[in-house]
């Protein structure tokens, strides 16, 4: 298996392309100069394209991924209705979703043979919209509105339309600030990291009554932490055994183990990491975690080890300025 790591550095307007070696080392393959401040990125489901959101000219750019070495070549672009904070796709590769924090909206862009085309839906009124997350069954789009302490739920139509579900939302505690999400591979639980109170919520997708329910909330910070809480990202290992979050003020990654059924998280430990970790990701084997330091201008690679999923640093690498997004592609 060949794995390629892509890191986005908006301050220098660059994407760095790395080969992830079997032992966890990174080899730099390419530096792409992007026409704008590149921020969110996502790989297409068929692994043929890397989609990136840029500003100040709000658009999504599609880069074709070489199947031989992961090298990028620009293939197309399309306008977006607001500054892209987070982008994702549905599981079939038919639609691209963009959440815009500043515009308070989520949009749906049609993908034509992998290339972004027209915008087919826009939902506004989502203050602090921070991500758009399609459920494992490809039917429900979960859209956290950070400033409203709610996650809006939409049914994705065959034409890309978004219809509010019944109920149309779930709510967090006041002041939580829901931000990014991850789904358990068993498709029964979702996890949301809350930016403002540094917590993670466990959402059961369907309880005994067929309703979505928050079944657990855990603090992601050490008990002696008293500074400003500022959580950023969340990811789960492919086997569903470990969950990780990050906080930018403390510059730490928090390690959780997950019960076999996905319903319960247990805090396992904390890993100091690069300064102001805005984004990180996990490779497809579940062996390595790559974190980006927005203020250190480096990325660090960690081995995921043992039953607890604790992290051991393997190496760190200079990237562009202000790195804030990491994605991994396996071919």
N, C-alpha and C positions, 0 to 999 in steps of 0.2 A: 504494500500500500504506500502510495506517495501522498504526503501531506504538505500543504502550502499554507503559510501564515501571512495574512495581510494586515498591516497596521496603518491607520490613518492619522496624519499629523496636520491639522488645519492651519496652524500658524505658519508653517513653511509650505503649505499646499502640496503635500506629497503623500503618496502611498508607497510603503516599503513592502517588497515581496520577498519572503524568506522560505527556504526549504527546511522543514522540520525533520531532522535526522532521527533515526530510530532510538538513539541514546539521549535525545532531548536537546542536542545542539541545534543552533540555527545558522544557516548559510544564506547570506544576502544574494539574491538573484537579480533584482531590478529595483530601481527607484523611479516612480512615475510622477511627473509634474502634472498636477491637476489644475484645471482652469477654475479655481475658486477654493474656498475654505472647505475641505472635505471633512465630513464628520461621520454620520452613521453609514454603515455598510452591511450588506447581507449577500450571501451566496444563493444563487438560484437553486431550486430543488434538484434540477438535473445536472448541477455543477458546471454548467457551461458559461455562466456569467457571474461577474461581481457587480452589484449595484451599489452606487455611492450617492449620498445626498450632499449637495454643495450649496454654498451661499457666497456672496450676497445676491447673486442671480439664482433664485430658487429653482433648482431642477435636480433630476436624477440622471446620472450618467451610467450607462451600461458598458462594462469592459468585458470583452471576450477572453475567456481563460484558456490558455493553451493546454490541451490534454497531455502534452509531453512533459512540460516543466512548470506549469502554473503561471507563466508569464502573461501579462495583460496587454490587450490592444483595444483602444476605444472603438465602440461599435455603434453607439447611438445615445440620444438623450431626449428628455422630455421635461417640460415645465411643471412646477409644483405650485400649489396655491399659497404656501407659506414656507417659512424657514424650516428645513427638515431637521427634526430632533431625533427621530427614530424611523427606520424603514424596515420592512419585513415583506414576506410574500405568503400567499396561500400555499398549501402543500402540493397543488397541482401545477404551480407555475403560471397560472392564468392572470393573476392580479398582484400588484405591488401596493402595499399600504404605507402611508406616511403620516406619522404623528407630528404635529407642529406645536411646540410649547408656546411660542410667541403669538401665533395666529389663533390658538385655541381650537384647532380643528384636526380631523383625521380625513384623509383622502384615499381614494382607490384609483389606481392607474392600470389600464389594461396592458397586458404584456402580449405582444404579437411575435410568436416564434422567439421569445426571450427578450425582445426589444421593447422598451417602454413606449406606449402610444398615448391615447387620449385619456383624460381624467373622466371617470364614469360616475363618481360619487364624491361628495364632500359633506361632512357633518360638522357643523360649527357649534359654538357654545360650550366647548370642552376646555375650561380654563386650566392652563398648565398641562395640556395634553402631552404626555411624556413617552408613550409607546403604543404600539398596536400589535396584538398578540393573537394569532389564530389558534383555536383549540385543536387538539389532536385529530378530531373527526372532521376538521375543515369546515365547520358550520358556524361557529360562534367566534366573533372578534371581540376580544377583551381590550378595552381602551381606558387606561388609567388617566383620570383628570386630577393631577396632583393638587391643584389649588382648591378643588371641591371635595376632596376626601372621598372620592367615589370611583368605581370602575364601571364604565358603561358597557353594556352587552348588546351586540348587534348580530342579527342573523345575516350571513353572507349569501346573497342570491346568485343564481347561475349567471346573471348579467353583471355581477359586481356591485349590485345595490346593497345598501346596509339598512336593515329594518330593526328598530328597537325591539328587544325581546320583552317578555312579560315574566317577572318584573324587568324593567329596562336597565337596572343597575344593582350593584352591591356597594355597601359603604364600609369605610374603615372607621376607626376611632378618630375623633376630631384632632386635627393637627398632624396626622400621620404622614400624609403626602405620598400616596401610592405612585410608583415610578416604573420599574421594570419587572418582568415576569418570566417564569420558567414553568414548564409542565412536566409532570412525572411520566416516564415512558409507559406506565400502565394505564394512562389516560383517565385516571380517577381523581387526581389532585393537581392543583396549581399552586404556585408559590409567588408571592409578590413582595418585593423589598420596598419599604416605605422610607423616602428620603429624609423627611423632617424629624421623625422621632427614632430613626435607626432601628426599625423593627422589621421582622419578616412574618407575613401572614400565610397560613396554610389554608387553602380553600378546597373543600370537598366539592367536586363538580356536580354530584347528584347524591343527596342523602336519602334516607329511607322514604321521605316524602317527595322525592324528585326535585328538591330545591338545592341551590348553591348555599353552602354554609361555611363560615370561618370556624375551623375546629382547633386552631392553635395560633398563638402569637408569641414570638420570642424576641428578646433584645439581641442585637447583633454586636453590642459593645461590651468591653470589660466593665465590671461593676464599679471600678474607681474612675471611670471616664466622666469628666465634668465640662468639657469644652463643647463647642457647637457641633450638633449632630448633622451629618451630611453624607448620607448613603448614596450610592451610585448604581451599582450593577449587581446582577444575580445570574448564576448559571448552575446547571445540574450535570453530573456525569452521565454518560450514555446508559450506564447500567442502573441509574436511579438510586445509587447507594450514598452519594455525597452531594451536598449543596454548599455553594460558596457565595458570599456577599462581600462588598467592599465599602469602606468609609474613607472619604477624602481628607477630612480633618486629621484623623489619627494615622492615615496612610497604613491601614491594615486590611488584610483579608480575614474573614471569619469563616471557620470550618464547621459544618454540621454533618452529622450522619443522619440517614433517613431510615425509618422502619421499613420492613419488607413490603408492607402494603402501601407505603407512601404517606401515611396519615400523620406521622409524628417525627419531628425534628429533635435532635439532641445536640447541644453545643459541645464541640470537641476541642476547639482551641483557636488561637489567633496567630496570624503570620504577618510580621512587619514586611512592608513591600515598598515599591517605588513611591516617591512623593506625589501625593494627590492622585490616587489611582481612579481615573474616570471610567475606564473600561477594562475588561479582561475577558478571556474565553478559555474553553477546554477543548483539547484535541479529540478526534473521533474515537480514539482508543480508550480515553479516560485515564491516560497515564500522565498527561502534562497539562498544566495551567499556565497561561501566558498573560501577564498583567502589564498595563501601560501606565507610566507615571507622567501625568500631564505637566508637572512642574520639574521633574527630573530629566525629561527628554530621553528616557530610556525605557526599554521593556525588560522584563525579567521572566525567566522560564523556571517553573517549579515542577518537581516530580510529585505526583500524588501517591502517597505510600500508606500501606497498612489498612487495617480494618477501620481505623478512625478517619482515614483520608487526609492525614496531616501533610503539610507541604515542606519540601526540601529544595532550596534554591540550586538550580543547575547552572545558571549563567545569566548575565545581563548584557544588553546590547544597546548602543546608541542608535536612535532613530531620528526622525525629523523633529521639528519644534512643536511642543504641545500635544503629544500623541494621546488620543482619547478613544480609539475604537480598535478592536481586534476581532478578526474572524479567521476561521480555519477551514480549509477545503481538503477533503480526502478524495483521491481519484484512484 
